Amino acid sequence: MEAGNIFKLGTRFSEELGAHYTDEKGEKKPLVMGCYGIGLGRLMATVVEVHNDEKGIVWPREISPFAIHLIEIPSKKTEIKKQARKLYKLLLAENAEVLYDDRGVSAGVKFADADLIGCPLRIVVSERTLESGCVEVKERSKTKAKLIKINKLKAVIKNHV
């Protein structure tokens, strides 16, 4: 893995700036310059290379582009969309960075995409979960999902925002 960048600049800039040193013979010579840095793209690629599994990325919470992946399972019942949007607004009000998936594709596609993207926490709103007044919550780094009562969700997400 190569996270950093090193560029040899030579004497081009030191000559333009008049940056010189005196060698052991007393001769004035231009500095040989270089620059070093850590590129953001390389750094993110390094994190992904270390934090992944067979399904995709497993972002560490501290640097994840989104803390929560909210998935609305398509339904003919308008209550599902209404509750998902309400939950989305609640999460935003809690200063959560939320990726909201309300696409009209199957649950399996959404779950596979969620694993691939790798947000630390996945919350699912569906007919099944809402029948019991819950949402499904799963940490990306774990295998089991839990049903959490909607009125208890704030306490759960507190550790993820």
C-alpha positions as CSV (number, residue, x, y, z in Angstrom):
1,M,0.0,0.0,0.0
2,E,1.2,3.4,-0.9
3,A,-0.6,6.2,1.0
4,G,1.9,9.0,0.5
5,N,3.3,10.9,-2.4
6,I,6.9,12.0,-2.9
7,F,7.8,14.3,-5.8
8,K,11.4,15.3,-6.6
9,L,11.2,18.9,-7.7
10,G,14.9,19.2,-8.5
11,T,16.3,22.8,-8.6
12,R,13.7,24.4,-10.7
13,F,11.9,26.3,-7.8
14,S,15.0,26.9,-5.7
15,E,16.7,28.6,-8.7
16,E,13.6,30.8,-9.2
17,L,13.4,31.7,-5.5
18,G,17.1,32.1,-5.1
19,A,17.3,29.4,-2.5
20,H,20.9,28.3,-2.3
21,Y,23.4,26.6,0.0
22,T,27.2,26.8,0.2
23,D,29.0,23.5,-0.3
24,E,32.2,22.4,1.5
25,K,34.2,24.1,-1.3
26,G,32.5,27.4,-0.7
27,E,30.5,27.2,-3.9
28,K,26.9,28.5,-4.0
29,K,24.5,25.8,-5.3
30,P,20.7,25.7,-5.7
31,L,18.8,23.5,-3.2
32,V,17.5,20.2,-4.5
33,M,13.8,20.2,-3.5
34,G,11.1,17.6,-3.0
35,C,7.6,17.6,-1.6
36,Y,5.7,15.0,0.4
37,G,2.1,14.5,1.1
38,I,-0.7,12.1,1.8
39,G,-3.3,12.1,-0.9
40,L,-6.9,11.8,0.2
41,G,-7.7,9.4,-2.5
42,R,-4.8,7.1,-1.7
43,L,-5.6,7.3,2.0
44,M,-9.2,6.3,1.4
45,A,-8.1,3.4,-0.9
46,T,-5.7,2.2,1.9
47,V,-8.6,2.2,4.4
48,V,-10.8,0.2,2.0
49,E,-8.0,-2.2,1.4
50,V,-7.7,-2.9,5.1
51,H,-11.4,-2.6,6.1
52,N,-13.4,-4.9,3.8
53,D,-14.9,-8.4,3.6
54,E,-16.3,-10.6,0.8
55,K,-19.4,-8.4,0.5
56,G,-17.7,-5.0,0.2
57,I,-16.3,-2.1,2.3
58,V,-16.6,-2.0,6.1
59,W,-16.0,1.7,6.8
60,P,-14.7,2.7,10.3
61,R,-17.3,5.0,11.8
62,E,-14.9,7.8,12.2
63,I,-14.2,8.2,8.5
64,S,-17.3,6.7,6.8
65,P,-18.8,9.0,4.2
66,F,-22.2,8.3,5.8
67,A,-22.8,7.0,9.3
68,I,-26.2,5.4,8.5
69,H,-27.7,3.7,5.5
70,L,-31.4,4.1,5.7
71,I,-33.3,1.6,3.5
72,E,-36.9,1.8,2.6
73,I,-38.3,-1.5,1.3
74,P,-40.7,-0.7,-1.5
75,S,-44.3,-1.3,-0.6
76,K,-47.8,-0.5,-1.9
77,K,-48.6,0.8,1.5
78,T,-47.9,4.5,1.6
79,E,-47.3,4.3,5.4
80,I,-43.9,2.7,4.7
81,K,-42.6,5.6,2.6
82,K,-44.2,8.1,5.1
83,Q,-42.4,6.4,8.1
84,A,-39.1,6.1,6.2
85,R,-39.2,9.8,5.4
86,K,-40.1,10.7,8.9
87,L,-37.2,8.6,10.2
88,Y,-34.9,10.3,7.7
89,K,-35.8,13.7,9.0
90,L,-35.4,12.5,12.6
91,L,-31.9,11.2,11.8
92,L,-30.9,14.5,10.1
93,A,-32.2,16.4,13.1
94,E,-29.8,14.3,15.2
95,N,-27.0,15.4,12.9
96,A,-26.6,12.0,11.4
97,E,-25.0,11.7,8.0
98,V,-27.6,9.5,6.2
99,L,-27.6,7.7,2.9
100,Y,-31.3,7.2,2.2
101,D,-32.2,4.5,-0.3
102,D,-35.7,4.9,-1.5
103,R,-35.1,3.3,-5.0
104,G,-37.8,1.0,-6.4
105,V,-35.6,-2.1,-6.5
106,S,-35.8,-5.3,-4.5
107,A,-34.8,-5.6,-0.9
108,G,-32.0,-8.0,-1.9
109,V,-30.5,-5.5,-4.3
110,K,-30.6,-2.8,-1.6
111,F,-29.0,-5.1,1.0
112,A,-26.3,-6.1,-1.4
113,D,-25.6,-2.5,-2.3
114,A,-25.6,-1.5,1.4
115,D,-23.0,-4.2,2.1
116,L,-20.9,-3.1,-0.9
117,I,-21.0,0.6,0.2
118,G,-20.3,-0.3,3.8
119,C,-21.9,2.4,6.0
120,P,-21.4,1.4,9.7
121,L,-25.1,1.2,10.5
122,R,-28.0,0.0,8.3
123,I,-31.6,0.8,9.3
124,V,-34.4,-0.9,7.4
125,V,-38.0,0.3,7.2
126,S,-40.4,-2.3,5.9
127,E,-44.0,-3.6,6.3
128,R,-42.7,-6.4,8.4
129,T,-40.8,-4.2,10.8
130,L,-43.4,-1.5,11.1
131,E,-46.1,-4.1,12.0
132,S,-44.3,-4.5,15.3
133,G,-43.5,-0.8,15.7
134,C,-39.8,-1.4,14.9
135,V,-37.1,-0.9,12.4
136,E,-34.3,-3.4,11.6
137,V,-30.9,-2.2,12.7
138,K,-27.6,-3.9,11.6
139,E,-24.0,-2.9,12.2
140,R,-22.0,-3.5,9.0
141,S,-19.3,-5.2,11.0
142,K,-21.7,-7.7,12.5
143,T,-23.7,-10.6,11.0
144,K,-27.0,-10.3,13.0
145,A,-29.6,-7.6,12.7
146,K,-31.8,-6.5,15.5
147,L,-35.4,-5.2,15.7
148,I,-35.4,-1.9,17.6
149,K,-38.6,-0.1,18.7
150,I,-38.8,3.2,16.8
151,N,-39.1,5.1,20.1
152,K,-35.8,3.6,21.3
153,L,-33.9,4.3,18.1
154,K,-32.4,7.7,19.2
155,A,-30.4,5.9,21.9
156,V,-29.1,3.3,19.4
157,I,-28.0,5.9,16.8
158,K,-26.3,8.1,19.4
159,N,-23.2,5.9,19.2
160,H,-23.1,6.3,15.4
161,V,-23.4,10.0,14.9
